[in-house]
Amino acid sequence: MFDILHGVLHVVTFCIVMYLLRLSFVYKREAKKVTSAQRRYHNMQILLDLSEQGWVQSKHSSKGWTIEKASHKFCEILGYAWISEYDNEVIGMYKDDLVSSESHGKVNKTYNKARTVSIYLNKLRKKDGKEIWVETSGQTMIFPGTVEKRISVIKNIEHIINKFKE
């Protein structure tokens, strides 16, 4: 009888060890996926930061599109202070605070088209009140729970517009 219980105990112990090993491998596999996604996102940020383009991430709420993150270049183009992508003067601002009044209609149409990439020219308002022309590309995405977020990339094209005016 003791041998049977001893054998069952070995089998149960073996099953528990195998289960824990499996959990360990699943955890490592999932951690690699997250790390890979974070690495791609980080690489994208580095490339954008090295270019002349700024990026901003905004979230849709009942009051409008609220800025959650912004790059150094985005803040620099618009004249705002930047400490980090999560800590700068534009965090918490609404899209409507930055978009000039003449560009509101065009921007609102493109923001409401989910999952489509849009590229358009519009005017943004700098911190000092001056308006500048930018080329904006972005995409609105819907996440589980109907959370809408938009990633937008802007490029200052004021110098190009000024050449055409001359």
Contacts in CASP RR format, 6 or more apart in sequence:
PFRMAT RR
TARGET T0000
AUTHOR 0000-0000-0000
METHOD contacts of the structure
MODEL  1
MFDILHGVLHVVTFCIVMYLLRLSFVYKREAKKVTSAQRRYHNMQILLDL
SEQGWVQSKHSSKGWTIEKASHKFCEILGYAWISEYDNEVIGMYKDDLVS
SESHGKVNKTYNKARTVSIYLNKLRKKDGKEIWVETSGQTMIFPGTVEKR
ISVIKNIEHIINKFKE
45 55 0 8 1.000
45 71 0 8 1.000
45 85 0 8 1.000
48 54 0 8 1.000
48 55 0 8 1.000
48 71 0 8 1.000
48 73 0 8 1.000
48 153 0 8 1.000
49 71 0 8 1.000
49 72 0 8 1.000
49 73 0 8 1.000
51 73 0 8 1.000
52 73 0 8 1.000
52 155 0 8 1.000
52 156 0 8 1.000
53 73 0 8 1.000
53 153 0 8 1.000
53 154 0 8 1.000
53 155 0 8 1.000
54 70 0 8 1.000
54 71 0 8 1.000
54 72 0 8 1.000
54 73 0 8 1.000
54 74 0 8 1.000
54 77 0 8 1.000
54 153 0 8 1.000
54 154 0 8 1.000
54 155 0 8 1.000
55 70 0 8 1.000
55 71 0 8 1.000
55 73 0 8 1.000
55 74 0 8 1.000
55 151 0 8 1.000
55 152 0 8 1.000
55 153 0 8 1.000
55 154 0 8 1.000
56 67 0 8 1.000
56 69 0 8 1.000
56 70 0 8 1.000
56 71 0 8 1.000
56 74 0 8 1.000
56 90 0 8 1.000
56 151 0 8 1.000
56 152 0 8 1.000
56 154 0 8 1.000
57 67 0 8 1.000
57 68 0 8 1.000
57 69 0 8 1.000
57 70 0 8 1.000
57 149 0 8 1.000
57 150 0 8 1.000
57 151 0 8 1.000
57 152 0 8 1.000
58 65 0 8 1.000
58 66 0 8 1.000
58 67 0 8 1.000
58 68 0 8 1.000
58 95 0 8 1.000
58 149 0 8 1.000
58 150 0 8 1.000
58 152 0 8 1.000
59 65 0 8 1.000
59 66 0 8 1.000
59 68 0 8 1.000
59 147 0 8 1.000
59 148 0 8 1.000
59 149 0 8 1.000
59 150 0 8 1.000
60 66 0 8 1.000
60 140 0 8 1.000
60 147 0 8 1.000
60 148 0 8 1.000
60 149 0 8 1.000
60 150 0 8 1.000
63 94 0 8 1.000
64 94 0 8 1.000
64 95 0 8 1.000
64 96 0 8 1.000
65 94 0 8 1.000
65 95 0 8 1.000
65 96 0 8 1.000
65 111 0 8 1.000
65 150 0 8 1.000
66 92 0 8 1.000
66 93 0 8 1.000
66 94 0 8 1.000
66 95 0 8 1.000
67 90 0 8 1.000
67 91 0 8 1.000
67 92 0 8 1.000
67 93 0 8 1.000
67 94 0 8 1.000
67 95 0 8 1.000
68 91 0 8 1.000
68 92 0 8 1.000
68 149 0 8 1.000
69 85 0 8 1.000
69 86 0 8 1.000
69 91 0 8 1.000
70 82 0 8 1.000
70 85 0 8 1.000
70 88 0 8 1.000
70 90 0 8 1.000
70 91 0 8 1.000
71 82 0 8 1.000
71 85 0 8 1.000
72 82 0 8 1.000
72 85 0 8 1.000
74 90 0 8 1.000
74 154 0 8 1.000
75 81 0 8 1.000
75 82 0 8 1.000
75 88 0 8 1.000
75 89 0 8 1.000
75 90 0 8 1.000
76 82 0 8 1.000
77 124 0 8 1.000
77 126 0 8 1.000
77 132 0 8 1.000
77 134 0 8 1.000
77 154 0 8 1.000
77 156 0 8 1.000
78 90 0 8 1.000
78 98 0 8 1.000
78 124 0 8 1.000
78 125 0 8 1.000
78 126 0 8 1.000
78 127 0 8 1.000
78 132 0 8 1.000
79 126 0 8 1.000
79 127 0 8 1.000
79 128 0 8 1.000
80 88 0 8 1.000
80 89 0 8 1.000
80 90 0 8 1.000
80 127 0 8 1.000
81 88 0 8 1.000
81 89 0 8 1.000
82 88 0 8 1.000
82 89 0 8 1.000
89 127 0 8 1.000
90 98 0 8 1.000
95 107 0 8 1.000
95 111 0 8 1.000
96 104 0 8 1.000
97 125 0 8 1.000
98 124 0 8 1.000
98 125 0 8 1.000
99 107 0 8 1.000
99 122 0 8 1.000
99 123 0 8 1.000
99 124 0 8 1.000
99 125 0 8 1.000
100 122 0 8 1.000
100 123 0 8 1.000
100 124 0 8 1.000
100 125 0 8 1.000
100 131 0 8 1.000
102 123 0 8 1.000
103 122 0 8 1.000
103 123 0 8 1.000
103 124 0 8 1.000
106 120 0 8 1.000
106 122 0 8 1.000
107 120 0 8 1.000
107 122 0 8 1.000
107 136 0 8 1.000
110 118 0 8 1.000
110 120 0 8 1.000
110 138 0 8 1.000
111 140 0 8 1.000
111 150 0 8 1.000
112 140 0 8 1.000
113 140 0 8 1.000
114 140 0 8 1.000
114 141 0 8 1.000
114 142 0 8 1.000
114 148 0 8 1.000
115 139 0 8 1.000
115 140 0 8 1.000
115 141 0 8 1.000
115 142 0 8 1.000
116 139 0 8 1.000
116 140 0 8 1.000
117 137 0 8 1.000
117 138 0 8 1.000
117 139 0 8 1.000
118 136 0 8 1.000
118 137 0 8 1.000
118 138 0 8 1.000
118 139 0 8 1.000
119 135 0 8 1.000
119 136 0 8 1.000
119 137 0 8 1.000
119 138 0 8 1.000
120 135 0 8 1.000
120 136 0 8 1.000
120 137 0 8 1.000
121 133 0 8 1.000
121 134 0 8 1.000
121 135 0 8 1.000
121 136 0 8 1.000
121 157 0 8 1.000
122 133 0 8 1.000
122 134 0 8 1.000
122 136 0 8 1.000
123 131 0 8 1.000
123 132 0 8 1.000
123 133 0 8 1.000
123 134 0 8 1.000
124 131 0 8 1.000
124 132 0 8 1.000
124 134 0 8 1.000
124 154 0 8 1.000
125 131 0 8 1.000
126 132 0 8 1.000
132 156 0 8 1.000
132 158 0 8 1.000
133 156 0 8 1.000
133 157 0 8 1.000
133 158 0 8 1.000
133 160 0 8 1.000
133 161 0 8 1.000
134 154 0 8 1.000
134 155 0 8 1.000
134 156 0 8 1.000
134 157 0 8 1.000
134 158 0 8 1.000
135 154 0 8 1.000
135 155 0 8 1.000
135 157 0 8 1.000
136 152 0 8 1.000
136 153 0 8 1.000
136 154 0 8 1.000
137 152 0 8 1.000
137 153 0 8 1.000
138 150 0 8 1.000
138 151 0 8 1.000
138 152 0 8 1.000
138 153 0 8 1.000
139 150 0 8 1.000
139 151 0 8 1.000
140 148 0 8 1.000
140 149 0 8 1.000
140 150 0 8 1.000
141 148 0 8 1.000
141 149 0 8 1.000
141 150 0 8 1.000
141 151 0 8 1.000
142 148 0 8 1.000
143 149 0 8 1.000
END
